[in-house]
Structure formats: structure tokens, C-alpha cells
């Protein structure tokens, strides 16, 4: 007996019963982004491995342990994208888009990381991201916070906290790293195995550890805020001033460093305590040096990414899974002539009605079985085509949610009836 075919662990199917929520959520997010003047871009799922190594940093966990990579027959190393910004920057450089002025874009799609699957953390996951290129002022950073804050309100989400920090310039951060390494070297006996490794490769990431046993040594560590360059300090103050003007509450978290090497100045996370360990639903920051680092003209940039799986989990945790119901009609037809007529009527209704779901029965079963299908589909109305309706050139409309009594009318009257019940 052959082995049962199954999806790869950590790569999940979206089932029909769940797709309405996902589509509604994506539509809400994308419509909001478009309303703020952002334009959609789409980049390949596969890029040269070097694109991610140069962008993300060779000493990050993603590049060291989590990327899906392989070598082509010609020797070229390719990888599935583990995040969206690197491909976005590559596209900006390749097509020289910043020359046209400030670029405000958004992307959506699947990302891939080879890690241990757990709730809210999968090997294939989906992100929607915003990126702004060629805008140096903190106003761009603040606009991203304004958009995400508006999104949480539109979705009705509660218990979400904005955590912010600044990483300063690359020069200031390099000086701070030396101080930080010296401090942790004095407290090596308090570091776990992961932190000892990071001490040599990416010491700032030690500050972001989830190991509670290390929080004491980390809380006493030197603060990057004390080693900031003047321009970064002014930028951070400007950012906070914008947030205050927008009445967006925030918490300054000096341990917030983000896991990618390309960040500088502003970094932020929208977090919640309702999802346990995987509490970050949206995160990002500035990456002013990344375009130049990847071979382009020096271009300031800032962006964020929203994790859709975690956002869905949070909606579920806060009992916000309901989706606004779209008017739906189930065509019930009995007999060969009625089946043909139902197709003609379906075509007319699709042309005449917008934002309506129309189910045309394909079972060719009895009236009783078709009505069972209508109930299962949770249709609002049944549009009935039987022998009597065909002889009278009419249709019968039966409300299925207690909106009234069954009545017969011609198709033109039926269209007016449905428009009045939307």
C-alpha cells in the first residue's frame, strides 16, 4: 500500500471553510494601503542566495540555519525567499525606481524558513509588507505607524502594544558593539549557548533573547541609547513627536534590536500578549544603508511586514473571526429545461448584480436535496425554477433566513428584489 500523500510539516493548506476570512482580511489590508497611496509590487519567490546573504547578513539565524537553498546545474546558488525586503530592494536597484522620486510600495506572498514549526511560526508563512524608499524624514516612519494603527482599529483588535527603539547609525552601532562585547565577556558564565555563539557573530541579538534566566544580565547591559550619534537621536525624537501628535501610544524597549543586520535608526514591533511566545504580529524599521550595500545608489528606506498567520490567530483569540455577510442566492432547478434556463438566469443575474454570491446547483438532485445544499451553503435566498415557474415565465424566491415569505415574479422584478435586499 502506497504512503499517504501529505503536505510538508510546517507548510499548511488553506481550506475552503477558512478562505473567506483570509480573503476578507487581505482585502481590508490592501484597500487600506492603496488608500494611503501605496502601490503593489510582486517579486519572485526564488532569488540568488547572495541577494539574501548581502541583505540580511551572513551571521543572522536566517542565513545560517533557516534558508531553503540549492545549487543549480550551472553552479548558481538559489534560495526561496525568507523575507520580502531583500527582493524588494533588488527590484528597486535593478529597475532604478528611486530615480523617479519617493517609492511607496506594498507586497504580499509566501515566505519560507526551515525552522521547527510551532503555533504562529511555520516553514511557509505569509506576509504583507510596506516599504518606502527615498524618504529620509521620520514622517515616513510615522506614516507606517499611522497605517498599522488604523488597521488594528479597522479590525477591532485590542491589547496591541507598539514597542519602539533606535539602533543609531552603523558607526555608532559599531562602537556600541565593542562596549557590549566587553560587558558580556565579563559575564560569560551567565550566557546560554546561543548567546555565546552570538557574542562572536551578532552580539546585539543577545539583547533580544527569550531566555528569562538572562534578563538580569541583559537589563544591566550598556544601553545603545547612550551611544547614539546626534542625527539618530534627533530622528528618534522627531519620530516620537509624530506619534504623540497622532495619539499613538508606544513603549520604548531598549532591548528591541530586530533579527536582521540591515536595520538602522528606527526599529519597531507591534506586539500582543494574547498569542503566547509568538507575540509579534508586525515589525520593521529603517534600512537606510541597504540599497547602497546591495549595489545601488545611496537611498534611505523604511518598511514593515505583517505576519498573516499570526494576525488570523489573534483575530481568533479575540473572537473577531466574523466576516461581513455577502448576499448569496442558491439556484434550485428541477428538470432538463429548468437546468438550461438556470444557466441563462445565472448569466443575467451575474451581469445585473454586484457583490452577490450566486450558487447554481450542480447535483441535479431533488428539490429536497437541493434545499439541503442551499442550507449548507448558508444562502440567504433560494431562487426556484420548477415546471410551474417555467410555464409562467417566472421564478420563485424563497427567503432562507426568515426575511419574509416565498413569492413569484418575473426575472426583472427578481433583480429589483435582490437589489433591495443587499
HUDA-V267925 format. One record per residue. RES is the residue in one small letter. SS is DSSP state (a for helix, b for strand, c for the rest). OMEGA is omega in whole degrees, 0 to 359 (NA if undefined). D_FIRST is the distance of its C-alpha to the first C-alpha in whole Angstrom. Layout:
res = {RES,RES}
ss = {SS,SS}
omega = {OMEGA,OMEGA}
d_first = {D_FIRST,D_FIRST}
//
This chain:
res = {x,x,x,x,x,x,x,x,x,x,x,x,x,x,x,x,x,x,x,x,x,x,x,x,x,x,x,x,x,x,x,x,x,x,x,x,x,x,x,x,x,x,x,x,x,x,x,x,x,x,x,x,x,x,x,x,x,x,x,x,x,x,x,x,x,x,x,x,x,x,x,x,x,x,x,x,x,x,x,x,x,x,x,x,x,x,x,x,x,x,x,x,x,x,x,x,x,x,x,x,x,x,x,x,x,x,x,x,x,x,x,x,x,x,x,x,x,x,x,x,x,x,x,x,x,x,x,x,x,x,x,x,x,x,x,x,x,x,x,x,x,x,x,x,x,x,x,x,x,x,x,x,x,x,x,x,x,x,x,x,x,x,x,x,x,x,x,x,x,x,x,x,x,x,x,x,x,x,x,x,x,x,x,x,x,x,x,x,x,x,x,x,x,x,x,x,x,x,x,x,x,x,x,x,x,x,x,x,x,x,x,x,x,x,x,x,x,x,x,x,x,x,x,x,x,x,x,x,x,x,x,x,x,x,x,x,x,x,x,x,x,x,x,x,x,x,x,x,x,x,x,x,x,x,x,x,x,x,x,x,x,x,x,x,x,x,x,x,x,x,x,x,x,x,x,x,x,x,x,x,x,x,x,x,x,x,x,x,x,x,x,x,x,x,x,x,x,x,x,x,x,x,x,x,x,x,x,x,x,x,x,x,x,x,x,x,x,x,x,x,x,x,x,x,x,x,x,x,x,x,x,x,x,x,x,x,x,x,x,x,x,x,x,x,x,x,x,x,x,x,x,x,x,x,x,x,x,x,x,x,x,x,x,x,x,x,x,x,x,x,x,x,x,x,x,x,x,x,x,x,x,x,x,x,x,x,x,x,x,x,x,x,x,x,x,x,x,x,x,x,x,x,x,x,x,x,x,x,x,x,x,x,x,x,x,x,x,x,x,x,x,x}
ss = {c,c,c,c,c,c,c,c,c,c,c,c,c,c,c,a,a,a,a,a,a,a,a,a,a,a,a,a,a,a,a,a,a,a,a,c,c,c,b,b,c,c,c,c,c,b,b,b,a,a,a,a,a,a,a,a,c,c,c,c,a,a,a,a,a,a,c,c,b,b,b,c,c,c,c,c,b,b,b,b,c,c,c,c,a,a,a,a,a,a,a,a,a,a,c,c,a,a,a,a,c,c,b,b,b,b,b,b,b,b,b,b,c,c,c,c,c,b,c,c,b,c,c,b,b,b,b,b,b,b,b,b,b,c,c,c,c,a,a,a,a,a,a,a,a,a,a,a,a,a,a,a,a,a,a,c,c,c,c,c,b,b,b,b,b,b,c,c,c,a,a,a,a,a,a,a,a,a,a,a,a,a,a,a,a,c,c,a,a,a,c,c,a,a,a,a,a,a,a,a,a,c,a,a,a,a,a,a,c,c,c,a,a,a,a,a,a,a,a,c,c,c,c,a,a,a,a,c,c,a,a,a,a,a,a,a,a,a,a,a,a,a,a,a,a,c,c,c,c,c,b,b,c,c,c,c,c,c,c,c,c,c,c,b,b,b,b,b,b,b,b,c,c,c,c,c,c,c,c,b,b,b,b,b,b,b,c,c,c,a,a,a,a,c,c,c,c,c,c,c,b,b,b,b,b,b,b,a,a,a,a,a,a,a,a,a,a,c,c,c,c,c,c,c,c,c,c,b,b,b,b,b,b,c,c,a,a,a,a,a,a,a,a,a,a,a,a,a,a,a,a,a,c,c,c,c,b,b,b,b,c,c,c,c,c,c,a,a,a,a,a,a,a,a,a,a,c,c,c,c,b,b,b,b,b,c,a,a,a,a,a,c,c,c,b,b,b,b,b,c,c,c,c,c,c,c,b,b,b,c,a,a,a,a,a,a,a,a,a,a,c,c}
omega = {184,181,180,179,180,176,177,180,180,176,195,174,169,184,181,183,181,190,181,179,180,180,179,180,180,180,179,182,185,177,179,180,180,180,178,175,178,182,184,171,177,180,181,175,181,176,170,181,181,178,181,179,180,184,188,182,185,183,178,178,183,182,184,192,197,185,171,184,177,181,177,181,179,179,182,179,180,180,167,185,176,177,191,189,183,178,178,178,177,179,180,181,185,183,175,185,181,178,181,181,183,179,177,188,172,179,176,177,183,173,187,175,181,179,183,182,174,183,180,179,187,179,167,180,188,180,165,185,174,176,175,180,175,175,186,186,179,176,178,178,182,179,177,178,178,181,182,176,178,179,179,179,180,180,180,183,177,172,176,183,175,176,182,176,173,179,179,179,179,179,179,181,178,178,180,180,180,179,182,179,179,179,183,176,178,183,183,183,180,183,175,185,180,181,177,176,181,179,180,188,186,189,180,182,176,181,186,184,177,180,184,180,181,186,180,181,180,181,179,181,176,182,178,180,181,182,183,168,187,182,179,178,179,179,180,177,178,178,180,179,177,180,178,180,180,183,176,182,180,175,176,181,184,178,183,182,184,189,184,186,190,184,170,182,187,166,184,173,168,186,176,175,184,183,179,186,182,189,181,180,180,182,178,180,179,174,188,183,190,181,178,180,182,172,180,175,179,186,176,182,177,182,179,175,177,177,186,179,180,178,177,178,180,176,178,181,181,177,180,186,183,178,179,187,175,179,181,183,178,180,179,183,180,180,185,180,180,179,177,181,181,178,178,180,179,179,180,181,178,179,188,186,176,179,178,175,183,177,176,187,180,184,184,182,179,176,183,182,179,177,175,177,178,178,180,178,181,179,178,183,167,174,192,175,176,182,182,180,180,180,182,183,181,169,173,180,179,175,183,181,178,182,181,183,179,178,181,182,176,188,179,177,179,179,177,180,181,177,180,182,180,NA}
d_first = {0,4,7,9,12,15,19,20,22,25,25,25,25,28,27,29,31,32,33,36,38,37,38,41,42,41,44,46,46,46,49,51,51,52,55,56,56,53,51,47,46,42,41,38,35,36,39,40,39,43,44,42,44,47,47,45,46,45,45,44,40,39,40,39,36,34,34,31,33,32,34,34,35,39,39,39,38,36,35,33,36,37,40,42,45,45,43,46,49,48,48,51,53,51,53,56,55,58,61,61,61,59,56,54,50,47,44,40,37,34,34,32,33,30,31,30,29,31,32,35,33,30,29,29,33,35,39,42,45,48,51,54,56,59,61,62,64,62,63,59,58,59,58,54,55,57,54,51,54,54,50,50,53,51,48,50,48,50,51,50,52,53,54,56,57,59,58,61,61,59,63,63,60,60,63,61,58,61,62,59,58,61,61,57,58,61,58,55,55,54,51,47,45,44,48,49,47,48,51,51,49,50,52,52,49,50,52,49,47,45,46,49,50,51,53,56,57,56,58,61,60,62,62,61,63,66,65,65,67,70,68,64,66,68,65,63,66,66,63,64,67,64,62,65,67,63,63,60,60,58,58,59,56,57,54,52,52,48,46,46,49,51,52,56,59,57,54,52,49,49,48,47,46,44,41,41,41,40,43,44,43,45,47,49,52,55,54,57,56,53,54,56,54,51,54,56,59,60,59,59,55,54,51,48,44,43,39,38,35,38,40,38,37,41,42,39,41,44,43,44,41,42,43,46,45,45,46,44,44,41,42,42,43,43,43,43,46,45,42,44,47,44,43,47,48,45,46,50,49,47,50,52,51,49,47,46,42,42,39,39,37,34,33,36,36,39,41,40,36,38,40,37,35,39,39,35,36,39,42,45,46,45,47,47,47,48,50,53,53,52,56,57,56,55,52,52,51,49,49,46,48,51,53,55,55,53,56,56,57,57,55,57,58,54,54,57,56,53,55,57,54,52}
//
